[in-house]
C-alpha cells in the first residue's frame, strides 16, 4: 500500500500568517481516529481490528483511540462494534438511535475524540490505515496543522468520480484554491482545530464541508498522494440521483457562504496555531 509522498502546501486567499515549512518538526504522540459507520456489519470487524493492530505496533504513539459513530444502522454494525469495544478499551462507540446522516455521525465522532491529532477515515476500508504515514510525513515536512490525502486513483464508479471532480472544481473556484482532491474524506488534522469546526453538512458531503471550513479558518493544508482501495464488503449508502442533488445544493451553499464572507455579512475567526 505504498503511496507517493510528494508534498504540496497550497495557498488560500483566506490564509493567515504562514509558518515556514519544516520550522518545527511536528511530533504526534496521541492520535484519535474518527469515523462514521452505517450498515457496515459485513466488513466492519476486519477493518477496525486492522486499525487497532496498526496503532498498537506504533512506537511513536503514546496514546491512541478510535471513535466510531454508528449512525442508526439497521444491520448488526452496532453489535459488532460493541463486541470489539469490550475487548479493546481504545475503541469508543457512539450510537444514534436513528440514522441522522454521515455528516452528523462524523461530527459526533469528532466531538468524542480527545487526542492531539485526529485522523478522519471511512469505516468501509477504502482508505487504508497505512495512509497515516504519508499524511504524517506531509504534516512534518510542511508544518501545517492539516493534511488531505489525494486519491491518485479513485476506485469509485464513474458517476461518483465525476461528481467529486465537478464539485471539487467549483469549491476550489469559490475559495480561490487549487486542491487536487477537495472532497477527500481522508485527512489528518490537529485535534483542537478539528473540534472547533462547526460542520453544517448532515449527509455524505461532510468531507467537502471539512475542507471548506479549514480554508475559512485560514489553515495551511498539505496535500499528499495516498492509496484508495475497493470496498472489501458491503455497499455504499450513496444513492445516485439523490446524492447528486444533495451534492449540487451543498456546493451552491458553499459558494453562497464564501460570497457572504467576502461581503463581511458573516465572519469566521482565524485559527491560531498552538
C-alpha positions in Angstrom: 0.0 0.0 0.0 2.8 2.3 -0.8 2.0 6.0 -1.6 3.8 8.7 -3.4 5.0 11.2 -0.8 5.0 14.3 -3.0 4.1 17.1 -0.7 2.3 20.3 -1.7 1.0 23.1 0.5 -1.5 25.2 -1.3 -2.4 28.8 -0.5 -5.8 30.2 0.2 -6.9 33.8 -0.1 -8.2 33.5 3.5 -4.7 32.4 4.6 -3.4 33.6 7.9 0.2 34.2 8.7 2.3 31.4 7.2 4.6 29.1 9.2 7.8 28.4 7.4 7.8 24.8 6.1 9.6 22.4 8.4 10.4 25.1 11.0 9.4 22.8 13.9 9.3 19.1 13.2 5.8 18.0 14.3 5.7 15.1 16.7 2.4 13.2 17.1 2.2 11.5 20.4 -1.5 11.0 20.7 -3.9 10.1 17.9 -7.6 9.7 17.5 -9.4 8.1 14.6 -12.9 9.4 13.9 -15.2 7.6 11.6 -18.9 7.3 10.8 -20.5 3.9 10.2 -23.8 2.9 8.6 -24.8 -0.6 7.8 -21.1 -1.8 7.7 -21.7 -5.0 9.6 -20.5 -7.2 6.7 -17.0 -5.7 6.8 -16.5 -3.6 9.9 -14.8 -6.2 12.1 -11.6 -6.8 10.0 -11.3 -3.1 9.3 -11.4 -2.0 12.9 -9.2 -4.9 14.0 -6.6 -3.9 11.4 -6.7 -0.3 12.7 -6.1 -1.5 16.3 -3.3 -3.7 15.2 -1.6 -0.9 13.2 -1.9 1.6 16.0 -0.7 -0.9 18.7 2.5 -1.5 16.8 3.5 2.2 16.5 6.3 3.1 18.9 5.8 6.8 18.2 2.3 6.9 19.7 2.0 7.2 23.5 -1.8 7.1 23.3 -4.4 6.3 20.7 -8.1 5.8 20.4 -10.8 5.0 17.8 -14.1 6.8 18.0 -16.8 5.4 15.6 -20.4 6.7 15.4 -22.8 4.0 14.4 -25.4 6.1 12.6 -28.6 4.2 13.3 -27.5 1.1 11.3 -30.3 -1.4 10.5 -27.9 -4.4 10.4 -25.5 -5.7 13.1 -22.9 -2.9 12.9 -23.6 -1.7 16.5 -23.4 -5.2 17.9 -20.1 -6.0 16.2 -18.6 -2.7 17.2 -19.7 -3.1 20.9 -18.2 -6.6 20.9 -14.8 -5.3 19.8 -15.0 -2.4 22.3 -15.4 -4.9 25.2 -12.1 -6.4 24.3 -10.3 -3.2 23.3 -11.0 -0.1 25.5 -9.2 2.0 22.9 -12.5 1.8 20.8 -15.3 4.1 21.8 -18.7 3.6 20.1 -21.3 6.3 19.8 -24.7 5.2 18.6 -27.5 7.2 17.1 -30.9 5.6 17.6 -32.0 6.6 14.1 -30.0 7.5 11.0 -29.0 11.2 11.0 -26.6 11.2 8.0 -22.9 10.6 7.6 -22.0 14.3 8.3 -23.9 14.2 11.6 -22.2 10.9 12.5 -18.8 12.2 11.7 -19.4 15.4 13.8 -20.5 13.1 16.7 -17.3 11.0 16.4 -15.1 14.1 16.2 -16.7 15.5 19.4 -15.8 12.3 21.2 -12.1 12.5 20.3 -9.6 13.7 22.9 -6.1 13.3 21.2 -3.8 16.0 20.0 -4.3 14.9 16.3 -7.3 13.3 14.6 -7.3 11.0 11.6 -10.5 11.2 9.6 -11.2 8.0 7.7 -14.1 6.0 6.4 -15.1 2.7 8.1 -15.6 0.9 4.8 -11.9 0.2 4.4 -11.4 2.1 1.2 -8.8 4.4 2.9 -6.1 2.1 4.2 -4.9 3.0 7.7 -1.4 2.9 6.3 -2.2 6.2 4.7 -1.4 7.7 8.1 2.3 7.5 7.3 2.3 9.8 4.2 -0.2 12.2 5.9 2.2 12.4 8.9 5.1 13.0 6.6 3.2 15.8 4.9 2.5 17.4 8.3 6.1 17.1 9.4 7.6 18.5 6.2 5.2 21.4 5.9 4.5 22.4 9.5 0.8 22.6 8.5 -1.9 21.8 11.0 -3.9 19.7 8.5 -3.2 17.4 5.6 -5.5 16.0 2.9 -4.9 12.6 1.3 -5.2 12.8 -2.5 -6.7 9.8 -4.2 -4.5 9.4 -7.2 -6.6 6.6 -8.5 -10.2 6.7 -7.2 -11.8 3.3 -7.1 -15.4 4.6 -7.2 -17.9 4.4 -10.0 -17.7 6.9 -13.0 -20.7 8.8 -11.7 -19.2 9.3 -8.3 -15.8 10.3 -9.8 -17.4 12.9 -12.0 -19.5 14.3 -9.1 -16.4 14.5 -6.9 -14.3 16.2 -9.7 -17.0 18.7 -10.6 -17.9 19.7 -7.0 -14.2 20.0 -6.2 -13.6 22.2 -9.2 -16.4 24.6 -8.1 -15.4 24.6 -4.4 -11.8 25.5 -5.4 -13.1 28.3 -7.6 -15.3 29.6 -4.8 -12.3 29.6 -2.4 -9.6 30.6 -4.8 -7.6 27.4 -4.1 -6.2 24.6 -6.2 -6.6 21.5 -4.1 -6.3 18.3 -6.1 -8.8 16.3 -4.1 -11.0 18.8 -2.3 -13.6 16.1 -1.3 -11.2 13.5 0.1 -12.5 12.1 3.3 -9.0 11.0 4.5 -7.5 13.9 6.5 -5.1 14.3 9.4 -5.9 17.4 11.5 -4.9 18.9 14.8 -7.5 17.9 17.3 -8.2 21.3 18.8 -8.7 22.8 15.3 -11.0 20.0 14.1 -13.1 20.0 17.2 -13.6 23.8 16.9 -15.1 23.5 13.4 -18.9 23.7 13.1 -19.9 21.3 10.4 -23.1 22.2 8.6 -23.5 19.1 6.4 -25.6 16.3 7.7 -25.2 13.9 4.8 -22.4 12.5 2.6 -20.8 15.9 1.7 -19.0 16.0 5.1 -15.6 15.7 3.5 -16.3 18.8 1.4 -17.6 20.6 4.4 -14.4 19.9 6.5 -12.1 21.1 3.7 -14.1 24.3 3.2 -14.3 25.1 6.9 -10.5 24.6 7.3 -9.9 27.0 4.4 -12.2 29.6 6.0 -10.2 29.4 9.2 -7.1 30.4 7.3 -5.4 27.0 7.8 -2.5 25.9 5.7 -3.3 22.4 4.3 -0.7 20.0 3.0 -1.6 17.5 0.2 -0.1 14.1 -0.3 -0.9 11.2 -2.6 -2.5 8.2 -0.8 -3.9 4.8 -1.8 -7.6 4.3 -2.4 -9.0 0.7 -2.3 -12.1 -1.0 -3.5 -14.7 -2.0 -0.9 -14.0 -5.4 0.5 -17.6 -5.9 1.7 -20.9 -4.2 1.8 -22.2 -1.4 -0.4 -22.2 2.4 -0.3 -25.2 4.2 1.1 -24.9 6.8 -1.7 -28.0 7.0 -3.9 -27.0 8.3 -7.3 -29.6 10.9 -8.1 -30.4 11.9 -4.6 -26.7 12.1 -3.9 -26.1 14.2 -7.0 -28.9 16.6 -6.0 -27.6 16.9 -2.4 -24.0 17.5 -3.7 -25.2 20.2 -6.1 -27.2 22.0 -3.4 -24.4 21.8 -0.9 -21.8 23.2 -3.4 -24.2 26.1 -4.1 -24.3 26.6 -0.3 -20.5 26.7 -0.1 -20.4 29.3 -2.9 -23.0 31.5 -1.3 -21.3 31.2 2.1 -18.0 32.4 0.5 -19.9 35.3 -1.0 -21.3 36.3 2.4 -17.8 36.0 3.9 -16.3 38.3 1.3 -19.1 40.8 1.8 -18.5 40.6 5.5 -22.1 39.7 6.2 -20.8 36.7 8.2 -17.4 36.2 9.8 -15.2 33.3 10.8 -12.4 33.5 13.4 -9.0 32.6 12.1 -7.1 29.6 13.7 -4.0 30.4 15.7 -1.6 27.5 15.7 -0.7 26.5 19.2 
